[in-house]
């Protein structure tokens, strides 16, 4: 049997575009197939050259590590790599086999079709890893869906004092170190979309239970020692997390995981506590505790509502109430913000809607009672929440005209055309729509342009500065003028004095909300303000005594 025939028999298991054999140093000793059509190279041009010439820079470290892992009579499982072809690159599946004790490895390269989604994902050029945003997107898609992963874990790693490491190694060796880190993590990841560079000095990888985070950190340390044998020992901190922390549902476990990764990527974890391990572990434990507490609050029906009146500035008559969520043991703002960050705000919003509808149903004898419920932009962005809300209000369609929807934009609306369609559906079914905190965010004016709303609530910070300067007053008048031009009613919030109410009415504000008209109360019970009593209360507060 000739040598060439033996080689081709070795490749008989594969249906490949290119066949390559490399020696223990990664040098090409044999090549055949569609090299020219795939990469524009002839067979004689690659013989005796390093395999690196066929592989794009971002994947060279990975391929080198893969070759080092193949033992005798072992098969290299297919991996997606990018081949080096001019400016564009070609995605291919790399497979291989080492026959017996031979130092040579037989490789196959098969052009990848559209079935390899990783080819279109954004990658860090220095490591070949997914960038942080893309990794978080893929992790969100993956979590809880693949039950065949075998108790996967997430390891977060951070190279300590990376600025000093870069300065000591210099640009070329730093690039080699990062390539080694990227190759290591991609090699051990459950697939090529589950390893990422989360920041300049930090990384993440989802792997099986057989991979140890401390071992990964030790390999990074060893890579640093090889590149700089005489220098200080490079240190890589690590923490391995269960993908499903005990005591949480799979859905909430995924939310905790995503929150942790995002905080780690954004450098929002304080490492002053001790080590990275302690700091991230503390973040995870605190997050799990807060999720558990919030879940028990919702399931045990300990969320309650308070109601604050919104009144007509012209008549001082009641227009409607805003339902405000109240949680045991803390201010509502941080809890709502946390629920938005974790993706639990949908459940909060739905429970508030349910409680408000129960109150409206119980007050059928008072059709003038109308309640506005807050709906987070995150909730509006969820198809599941929208469907759940519509099923909830469909139980008693007669209540829709008495339930107003107030959109809070703290998390932002990413798809305005979609939001506009949903809000228009709400309006057609009888709900009126209010846009909260107008003027507080950069997106306020695009929102009022794109969204079908009936009311706009001017952010209270503008009302607090009323009369403070001609500039502030001019901005406030301009905002109310704009809203009136587009035929949207305007609500002023945080109105605390009669003088403020009178000035706002003179400028065209139609509705107002604030302590002057009533504080949040456990039940809807609006009493029009008594100007004399209000003056007495204000003077008493200034004198430090209680009014008679």
C-alpha positions as CSV (number, residue, x, y, z in Angstrom):
1,X,0.0,0.0,0.0
2,X,1.4,3.4,-1.0
3,X,1.8,6.2,1.5
4,X,-0.8,8.3,-0.4
5,X,-3.3,5.5,-0.4
6,X,-2.8,5.0,3.3
7,X,-3.4,8.6,3.9
8,X,-6.6,8.6,1.9
9,X,-7.8,5.5,3.8
10,X,-7.2,7.5,6.9
11,X,-9.5,10.2,5.6
12,X,-12.2,7.7,4.4
13,X,-14.4,8.6,7.4
14,X,-14.8,12.1,6.2
15,X,-16.6,13.9,3.4
16,X,-14.4,17.0,3.3
17,X,-13.4,19.8,1.0
18,X,-9.8,19.8,2.1
19,X,-7.6,17.0,3.6
20,X,-4.5,18.0,5.5
21,X,-1.9,16.1,7.5
22,X,0.3,17.9,10.0
23,X,3.2,16.8,12.1
24,X,3.8,17.3,15.8
25,X,5.1,20.9,15.2
26,X,1.9,21.8,13.2
27,X,3.7,21.7,9.8
28,X,1.8,20.6,6.8
29,X,3.2,17.4,5.2
30,X,0.3,16.5,2.9
31,X,-2.7,18.5,1.4
32,X,-5.4,17.6,-1.1
33,X,-8.8,18.7,-2.2
34,X,-10.4,22.1,-3.0
35,X,-7.7,24.3,-1.6
36,X,-7.7,26.6,-4.6
37,X,-11.5,27.1,-4.8
38,X,-11.7,27.5,-1.0
39,X,-8.7,29.6,-0.2
40,X,-7.0,30.5,-3.5
41,X,-4.0,28.3,-2.7
42,X,-2.3,25.4,-4.6
43,X,-1.3,22.3,-2.8
44,X,2.5,22.9,-3.4
45,X,2.2,26.3,-1.8
46,X,1.1,24.9,1.6
47,X,3.5,21.9,1.9
48,X,6.1,22.5,4.5
49,X,4.3,25.5,5.9
50,X,2.7,25.9,9.3
51,X,-1.0,25.1,9.6
52,X,-1.4,28.7,10.8
53,X,-1.3,29.9,7.2
54,X,-4.7,28.2,6.6
55,X,-6.4,29.5,9.8
56,X,-7.5,33.0,10.6
57,X,-5.6,34.7,13.4
58,X,-8.6,34.6,15.8
59,X,-8.7,30.8,15.6
60,X,-5.0,29.8,15.5
61,X,-4.6,29.5,19.2
62,X,-7.8,27.3,19.4
63,X,-6.5,25.0,16.6
64,X,-3.1,24.6,18.2
65,X,-4.7,23.6,21.5
66,X,-7.0,21.2,19.7
67,X,-4.1,19.4,18.1
68,X,-2.3,19.1,21.5
69,X,-5.4,17.3,23.0
70,X,-5.6,14.5,20.4
71,X,-4.2,11.3,21.9
72,X,-3.5,8.0,20.1
73,X,-6.5,6.7,18.1
74,X,-8.5,9.7,19.1
75,X,-11.0,11.6,17.0
76,X,-11.2,15.4,17.1
77,X,-14.8,16.4,17.4
78,X,-15.9,18.9,14.7
79,X,-15.3,22.6,15.6
80,X,-16.3,25.7,13.7
81,X,-13.2,27.7,12.7
82,X,-12.4,30.6,10.3
83,X,-10.0,29.9,7.4
84,X,-7.6,32.6,6.3
85,X,-8.9,33.8,2.9
86,X,-8.1,37.4,2.1
87,X,-10.2,40.0,3.9
88,X,-13.4,38.0,4.4
89,X,-12.4,34.6,5.8
90,X,-14.2,31.4,5.2
91,X,-16.1,29.5,7.9
92,X,-15.4,25.7,8.0
93,X,-15.8,22.7,10.2
94,X,-12.5,21.2,11.4
95,X,-12.3,17.5,12.2
96,X,-9.4,15.2,12.8
97,X,-7.9,11.9,13.8
98,X,-4.6,10.6,15.1
99,X,-3.8,7.1,14.0
100,X,-2.0,4.9,16.5
101,X,1.1,6.5,18.1
102,X,2.0,8.5,15.0
103,X,2.9,12.2,15.8
104,X,0.9,13.2,12.7
105,X,-2.7,14.3,12.8
106,X,-5.0,13.9,9.8
107,X,-7.4,16.9,9.5
108,X,-10.5,17.6,7.4
109,X,-11.9,21.0,6.5
110,X,-15.4,21.3,5.3
111,X,-17.0,24.5,4.2
112,X,-19.7,25.5,6.7
113,X,-23.1,26.5,5.5
114,X,-25.8,28.5,7.2
115,X,-26.1,25.8,9.9
116,X,-23.1,27.4,11.8
117,X,-24.7,30.5,13.5
118,X,-21.4,31.3,15.3
119,X,-20.0,32.5,12.0
120,X,-22.2,35.6,12.2
121,X,-21.5,36.4,15.8
122,X,-19.4,39.4,17.0
123,X,-16.0,38.3,18.3
124,X,-13.2,39.9,20.2
125,X,-10.3,40.1,17.7
126,X,-7.5,39.4,20.3
127,X,-9.0,36.2,21.8
128,X,-11.5,34.9,19.2
129,X,-14.1,34.8,22.0
130,X,-17.6,36.2,21.7
131,X,-17.9,39.8,22.8
132,X,-19.7,40.5,26.0
133,X,-23.0,41.6,24.5
134,X,-23.3,38.7,22.1
135,X,-22.4,36.2,24.8
136,X,-25.1,37.5,27.1
137,X,-27.6,37.3,24.2
138,X,-26.6,33.7,23.4
139,X,-26.6,32.8,27.1
140,X,-30.1,34.2,27.5
141,X,-31.3,32.1,24.5
142,X,-29.6,29.0,25.7
143,X,-30.4,29.0,29.4
144,X,-32.9,26.4,30.4
145,X,-33.5,25.2,26.9
146,X,-30.8,22.6,26.5
147,X,-31.3,19.8,29.0
148,X,-28.6,17.6,27.6
149,X,-25.7,19.8,28.8
150,X,-25.1,17.7,31.9
151,X,-25.3,20.1,34.9
152,X,-23.4,22.9,33.2
153,X,-21.5,25.5,35.1
154,X,-20.3,29.1,34.5
155,X,-16.8,30.1,35.4
156,X,-15.8,33.7,35.6
157,X,-12.1,34.6,35.4
158,X,-10.2,37.8,35.9
159,X,-6.5,38.4,35.3
160,X,-5.2,40.3,38.3
161,X,-3.4,43.6,37.7
162,X,-3.8,43.3,33.9
163,X,-2.5,46.8,33.2
164,X,0.9,45.8,34.8
165,X,0.9,42.5,33.0
166,X,0.4,44.3,29.6
167,X,3.2,46.8,30.4
168,X,5.6,44.0,31.4
169,X,4.9,41.7,28.4
170,X,4.6,44.3,25.7
171,X,2.1,44.3,22.8
172,X,3.3,41.1,21.0
173,X,3.4,38.8,24.1
174,X,0.2,40.3,25.4
175,X,-1.5,39.3,22.1
176,X,-0.1,35.8,22.5
177,X,-1.3,35.6,26.1
178,X,-4.8,36.6,25.1
179,X,-4.8,34.2,22.2
180,X,-3.9,31.4,24.6
181,X,-6.7,32.4,27.0
182,X,-9.2,32.5,24.2
183,X,-8.1,29.1,22.9
184,X,-8.2,27.5,26.4
185,X,-11.8,28.7,27.1
186,X,-13.1,27.8,23.7
187,X,-11.6,24.4,24.0
188,X,-13.5,23.7,27.3
189,X,-16.8,25.5,26.5
190,X,-19.9,23.5,25.8
191,X,-19.9,25.0,22.4
192,X,-18.2,27.9,20.6
193,X,-20.9,30.4,21.6
194,X,-20.4,29.7,25.3
195,X,-17.0,31.4,25.9
196,X,-16.6,35.2,26.0
197,X,-14.3,38.1,26.8
198,X,-16.4,40.2,29.2
199,X,-13.9,43.0,29.6
200,X,-10.2,43.8,29.1
201,X,-9.2,41.6,31.9
202,X,-12.2,39.3,32.5
203,X,-13.6,36.3,30.8
204,X,-16.5,33.8,31.1
205,X,-17.1,30.2,29.9
206,X,-20.0,27.8,30.2
207,X,-18.6,24.3,30.6
208,X,-19.6,20.8,31.8
209,X,-19.3,19.5,35.3
210,X,-16.0,17.8,34.5
211,X,-14.1,21.1,34.0
212,X,-12.6,22.8,37.0
213,X,-12.4,26.6,37.3
214,X,-9.3,26.5,39.4
215,X,-7.6,24.3,36.6
216,X,-8.5,26.9,34.0
217,X,-7.0,29.7,36.1
218,X,-3.9,27.6,36.7
219,X,-3.5,27.1,32.9
220,X,-3.7,30.8,32.3
221,X,-1.1,31.3,35.0
222,X,1.1,28.7,33.3
223,X,0.7,30.5,29.9
224,X,1.9,33.7,31.5
225,X,4.9,31.9,33.0
226,X,5.9,30.5,29.7
227,X,5.8,33.9,28.1
228,X,7.6,35.7,30.9
229,X,9.7,33.1,32.9
230,X,11.6,35.7,34.8
231,X,8.7,38.0,35.6
232,X,6.3,38.0,38.6
233,X,3.8,35.2,38.7
234,X,0.6,36.1,36.8
235,X,-2.6,35.5,38.8
236,X,-6.0,34.6,37.4
237,X,-8.9,34.7,39.9
238,X,-11.8,32.5,39.3
239,X,-15.3,31.6,40.5
240,X,-17.5,28.7,39.2
241,X,-21.2,29.1,39.5
242,X,-24.0,26.5,39.2
243,X,-26.2,27.3,36.3
244,X,-29.2,26.5,38.5
245,X,-28.6,27.6,42.0
246,X,-30.7,25.6,44.6
247,X,-33.9,27.0,45.8
248,X,-34.8,28.9,42.5
249,X,-36.8,27.9,39.5
250,X,-34.9,27.4,36.3
251,X,-36.3,30.7,35.0
252,X,-35.2,32.7,38.1
253,X,-31.8,30.9,38.2
254,X,-31.2,32.1,34.6
255,X,-32.1,35.6,35.6
256,X,-29.6,35.6,38.5
257,X,-27.0,34.2,36.2
258,X,-27.6,36.9,33.6
259,X,-27.6,39.6,36.2
260,X,-24.2,38.3,37.6
261,X,-22.6,38.1,34.2
262,X,-23.8,41.6,33.3
263,X,-22.6,43.1,36.6
264,X,-19.2,41.4,36.2
265,X,-18.9,42.5,32.6
266,X,-19.7,46.1,33.5
267,X,-17.3,46.2,36.4
268,X,-20.2,46.7,38.8
269,X,-18.8,44.2,41.2
270,X,-16.6,45.7,43.9
271,X,-13.4,43.7,44.4
272,X,-12.5,45.7,47.6
273,X,-14.3,43.0,49.7
274,X,-11.4,40.5,49.3
275,X,-10.8,38.5,46.2
276,X,-12.9,38.3,43.0
277,X,-14.2,35.0,44.2
278,X,-15.6,36.5,47.4
279,X,-17.0,39.6,45.7
280,X,-18.9,37.7,43.0
281,X,-20.0,35.0,45.4
282,X,-21.4,37.8,47.6
283,X,-23.2,39.3,44.6
284,X,-24.8,36.0,43.7
285,X,-25.9,35.2,47.3
286,X,-27.4,38.7,47.7
287,X,-29.2,38.4,44.3
288,X,-30.5,35.0,45.1
289,X,-31.8,36.3,48.5
290,X,-33.5,39.3,46.9
291,X,-35.1,37.2,44.2
292,X,-36.4,34.7,46.8
293,X,-37.8,37.5,48.9
294,X,-39.5,39.2,46.0
295,X,-41.0,35.9,44.8
296,X,-42.3,35.1,48.3
297,X,-43.8,38.7,48.5
298,X,-45.7,38.0,45.2
299,X,-46.7,34.5,45.9
300,X,-47.8,35.2,49.5
301,X,-49.9,38.2,48.4
302,X,-47.9,40.7,50.5
303,X,-47.7,43.3,47.7
304,X,-50.2,46.0,48.5
305,X,-51.4,49.0,46.6
306,X,-51.7,52.7,47.6
307,X,-53.6,55.2,45.6
308,X,-52.7,58.9,44.8
309,X,-55.2,61.2,43.2
310,X,-54.7,63.0,39.8
311,X,-57.0,66.0,39.7
312,X,-58.2,68.7,37.3
313,X,-56.4,71.9,37.9
314,X,-59.4,73.9,36.6
315,X,-62.1,72.3,38.9
316,X,-60.0,70.5,41.6
317,X,-62.2,67.6,40.9
318,X,-60.9,64.0,40.8
319,X,-59.8,62.6,37.4
320,X,-58.3,59.2,38.3
321,X,-56.0,57.5,40.8
322,X,-52.5,56.1,40.2
323,X,-52.0,52.7,41.8
324,X,-48.6,52.5,43.5
325,X,-47.0,49.2,44.4
326,X,-45.8,48.8,48.0
327,X,-43.5,46.1,49.3
328,X,-42.9,45.0,52.9
329,X,-39.8,46.4,54.5
330,X,-38.5,48.9,51.9
331,X,-39.0,51.7,49.5
332,X,-40.6,50.6,46.2
333,X,-38.2,52.3,43.9
334,X,-35.2,50.1,44.4
335,X,-37.4,47.0,44.4
336,X,-38.9,47.9,41.1
337,X,-35.5,48.7,39.6
338,X,-34.2,45.4,40.8
339,X,-37.2,43.6,39.3
340,X,-36.6,45.3,36.0
341,X,-32.9,44.3,36.0
342,X,-33.8,40.7,36.7
343,X,-36.7,40.5,34.4
344,X,-39.2,39.9,37.2
345,X,-41.1,43.2,36.8
346,X,-43.5,41.5,34.4
347,X,-44.9,39.5,37.4
348,X,-45.1,42.6,39.5
349,X,-46.9,44.6,36.9
350,X,-49.4,41.8,36.3
351,X,-50.2,41.4,40.0
352,X,-50.7,45.2,40.3
353,X,-53.1,45.1,37.3
354,X,-55.0,42.2,38.9
355,X,-55.4,44.0,42.2
356,X,-56.6,47.2,40.5
357,X,-59.2,45.3,38.4
358,X,-60.5,43.6,41.6
359,X,-61.0,47.0,43.2
360,X,-62.7,48.4,40.1
361,X,-65.0,45.3,39.9
362,X,-65.9,45.8,43.6
363,X,-66.8,49.4,42.9
364,X,-69.2,48.9,40.1
365,X,-71.6,51.3,41.8
366,X,-69.1,54.1,41.3
367,X,-68.3,54.2,37.6
368,X,-66.3,57.4,38.1
369,X,-63.6,55.5,39.9
370,X,-60.7,55.1,37.4
371,X,-57.2,53.7,38.2
372,X,-53.9,54.0,36.3
373,X,-51.5,51.1,36.7
374,X,-47.8,51.3,35.9
375,X,-46.5,49.2,33.1
376,X,-42.7,48.9,32.7
377,X,-41.2,49.3,29.3
378,X,-39.7,45.9,30.0
379,X,-43.1,44.4,30.4
380,X,-44.4,46.1,27.3
381,X,-41.5,44.6,25.4
382,X,-42.5,41.0,26.5
383,X,-44.9,39.2,24.2
384,X,-45.7,36.8,27.1
385,X,-46.7,39.7,29.4
386,X,-48.8,41.4,26.8
387,X,-50.7,38.2,26.1
388,X,-51.2,37.7,29.9
389,X,-52.4,41.2,30.4
390,X,-54.9,40.9,27.6
391,X,-56.2,37.6,29.0
392,X,-56.6,39.3,32.4
393,X,-58.6,42.3,31.3
394,X,-60.7,40.1,28.9
395,X,-62.3,38.5,32.0
396,X,-64.4,41.6,32.4
397,X,-64.2,43.9,29.3
398,X,-66.5,46.5,31.0
399,X,-63.6,47.5,33.2
400,X,-61.1,48.4,30.4
401,X,-62.3,52.0,30.1
402,X,-61.7,52.5,33.8
403,X,-58.2,51.0,33.8
404,X,-55.5,53.4,32.5
405,X,-52.0,52.2,31.5
406,X,-49.1,54.3,32.5
407,X,-45.9,53.4,30.7
408,X,-42.7,53.9,32.7
409,X,-39.6,54.2,30.6
410,X,-36.8,53.5,33.0
411,X,-35.5,50.6,31.0
412,X,-36.3,52.1,27.6
413,X,-38.3,50.8,24.7
414,X,-36.1,49.2,22.1
415,X,-38.8,48.6,19.4
416,X,-41.0,51.7,19.1
417,X,-43.1,50.5,16.1
418,X,-43.9,47.3,18.0
419,X,-44.8,49.2,21.1
420,X,-47.0,51.6,19.1
421,X,-49.0,48.7,17.7
422,X,-49.5,47.2,21.1
423,X,-50.6,50.5,22.7
424,X,-53.0,51.1,19.8
425,X,-54.5,47.7,20.5
426,X,-54.9,48.7,24.1
427,X,-56.6,51.9,23.2
428,X,-59.0,50.2,20.7
429,X,-60.1,47.9,23.5
430,X,-60.9,50.9,25.8
431,X,-57.7,51.7,27.8
432,X,-56.2,55.2,27.9
433,X,-52.5,55.5,27.8
434,X,-50.2,57.8,29.8
435,X,-46.4,58.3,29.3
436,X,-44.7,58.7,32.6
437,X,-41.7,60.9,33.5
438,X,-41.8,62.9,30.2
439,X,-38.6,65.0,29.9
440,X,-36.5,62.8,32.2
441,X,-34.9,60.7,29.5
442,X,-33.4,61.3,26.1
443,X,-36.0,59.2,24.4
444,X,-39.0,61.2,25.6
445,X,-39.5,63.2,22.4
446,X,-39.2,60.2,20.1
447,X,-41.7,58.4,22.3
448,X,-44.3,61.1,22.1
449,X,-43.8,61.2,18.3
450,X,-44.1,57.5,17.8
451,X,-46.5,56.3,20.5
452,X,-50.3,56.7,20.6
453,X,-50.8,58.2,24.1
454,X,-53.6,60.2,25.7
455,X,-51.7,61.7,28.6
456,X,-48.1,62.8,29.3
457,X,-46.9,63.1,32.8
458,X,-44.2,65.8,33.1
459,X,-41.3,64.7,35.3
460,X,-41.6,66.2,38.8
461,X,-38.1,67.7,38.7
462,X,-39.3,70.4,36.4
463,X,-42.2,71.2,38.7
464,X,-39.8,71.4,41.7
465,X,-37.8,74.0,39.8
466,X,-40.8,76.1,38.9
467,X,-40.0,79.8,39.4
468,X,-36.3,79.0,39.9
469,X,-35.1,80.6,36.7
470,X,-36.6,82.0,33.5
471,X,-34.8,79.3,31.6
472,X,-36.4,76.5,33.6
473,X,-39.8,78.1,33.3
474,X,-39.4,78.5,29.6
475,X,-38.6,74.8,29.2
476,X,-41.6,73.8,31.2
477,X,-43.9,76.1,29.1
478,X,-42.4,74.7,25.9
479,X,-43.1,71.1,26.9
480,X,-46.7,71.7,27.8
481,X,-47.1,73.7,24.6
482,X,-45.7,70.8,22.5
483,X,-48.0,68.3,24.2
484,X,-51.1,70.5,23.6
485,X,-50.1,70.9,19.9
486,X,-50.1,67.1,19.5
487,X,-53.4,67.0,21.4
488,X,-52.1,65.1,24.4
489,X,-53.3,66.1,27.9
490,X,-50.6,67.1,30.3
491,X,-50.2,65.9,34.0
492,X,-47.9,67.7,36.3
493,X,-46.5,65.6,39.2
494,X,-45.0,66.5,42.5
495,X,-47.2,69.5,43.0
496,X,-46.9,70.6,46.6
497,X,-48.3,74.1,46.9
498,X,-51.3,76.1,45.8
499,X,-49.0,78.6,44.1
500,X,-47.5,75.9,42.0
501,X,-51.0,74.6,41.0
502,X,-52.1,78.1,40.1
503,X,-49.1,78.8,37.9
504,X,-49.3,75.4,36.2
505,X,-52.9,75.9,35.4
506,X,-52.1,79.4,33.9
507,X,-49.5,77.8,31.6
508,X,-52.0,75.2,30.3
509,X,-51.5,72.2,32.5
510,X,-54.8,70.4,32.7
511,X,-54.1,67.7,35.4
512,X,-51.9,67.5,38.4
513,X,-50.7,65.0,41.1
514,X,-48.8,65.7,44.3
515,X,-49.0,66.1,48.1
516,X,-51.0,69.3,47.7
517,X,-53.9,67.2,46.4
518,X,-53.2,64.1,48.5
519,X,-50.6,61.7,49.6
520,X,-50.7,58.0,48.6
521,X,-53.4,56.3,50.7
522,X,-54.4,52.7,51.3
523,X,-57.8,53.3,49.7
524,X,-59.1,55.7,47.0
525,X,-60.6,58.6,49.1
526,X,-59.9,61.9,47.5
527,X,-60.8,65.1,49.4
528,X,-60.4,68.4,47.5
529,X,-57.7,70.5,49.2
530,X,-58.7,73.2,51.6
531,X,-56.4,76.2,50.9
532,X,-56.7,77.6,54.5
533,X,-55.8,74.2,56.0
534,X,-52.9,73.8,53.6
535,X,-51.5,77.2,54.7
536,X,-51.9,76.2,58.4
537,X,-50.1,72.9,57.8
538,X,-47.2,74.7,56.0
539,X,-46.8,77.3,58.8
540,X,-47.0,74.6,61.4
541,X,-44.2,72.7,59.7
542,X,-42.1,75.8,59.5
543,X,-42.7,76.4,63.3
544,X,-41.9,72.8,64.2
545,X,-45.4,72.2,65.7
546,X,-48.5,70.3,64.8
547,X,-51.6,72.3,63.6
548,X,-54.6,72.2,65.9
